[in-house]
């Protein structure tokens, strides 16, 4: 990014994640990330963490975009989220975005620009410990928020192992509701692994069908099903983005109401570009073919009320 447009980065470290085999249920902030600015370019990858040609091709596509940050919709480290595979499955391809980078396959970034969400494969090692030790993330590191340019991003942990719960009445959901209500950013994007709605092999996750639109979200991104899908429901846009590198692409099942685009023929990633007035989300294959594009325009501010004319004229 040109120096004239480089926003200020605020990092506040207030503590360290407790060690051990269990996951603490704390929701207290430990690391806050805020990078205000008028524009952002972001990549979204999902179900990507299996080293091989498919992941390499998607990573090359992502690098060609020169995004300011990368977020993931989970399953970062197949098959069992182990410590012995995490650097090969993630760091080999994305070390240039990660800070502090604790792996051995590259230099790492000067500041962290990689913000994953937990998937079910990441939880297959007890406590998701390799994931939590590999990354340094905001909040409790399982679910968290960050602001980057005009985007307010909310990463959720959609896995049933999450200590703070995953249904709409859970501690995690209450956190999201409160943080969405407090957001002053132009755009609010929620991302997680398990899809609230999906026409794919795993299908929808009823426990995660939270009232996102009512709470203030503009977009909800997920993965888990290894296809791409865009759904329009409740006045907002839902995406399934699970073609990031796992060689096994899933079949599409019964089309859900509100499903607009479904695709499973090639691997790829999403490119998100945002200004305060406009948000564009595209899915592009590793070969560079654009499959879908959705543009959201900010609503113009409401006009101030017009005062009624005084028919009696000026006061004496």
Buried (B, 14 or more C-beta within 10 A) or exposed (E): EEEEEEBEEEEEEEEEBEEEEEBBEBBEBBBBBBBEBEBBBBBBBBBBBBBEEBBBBBBEBBBEBEBBBBBBBBBBBBEEBBEEBBBBBBBBBBBBBBBEBBBEBBEBBEBBBBBBBBBBBBBBBEBBBBBBBBBBBBBBBBBBBBBBBBBBBBBBBBBEBBBBBBEBEBBBBBBBBEBBEEBEBBBBBBBBBBBBBBBBBBBBBEBBBBEBBEBBBBBBBBBBBBBBBBBBBBEBBBBBBBBBBBEEBBEBBEEBEBBEBBBBEBBBBBBBBBBEEBBBBBBBBBEEEEBBEBEBEBEEEEEEEEEEEEEEEEEE
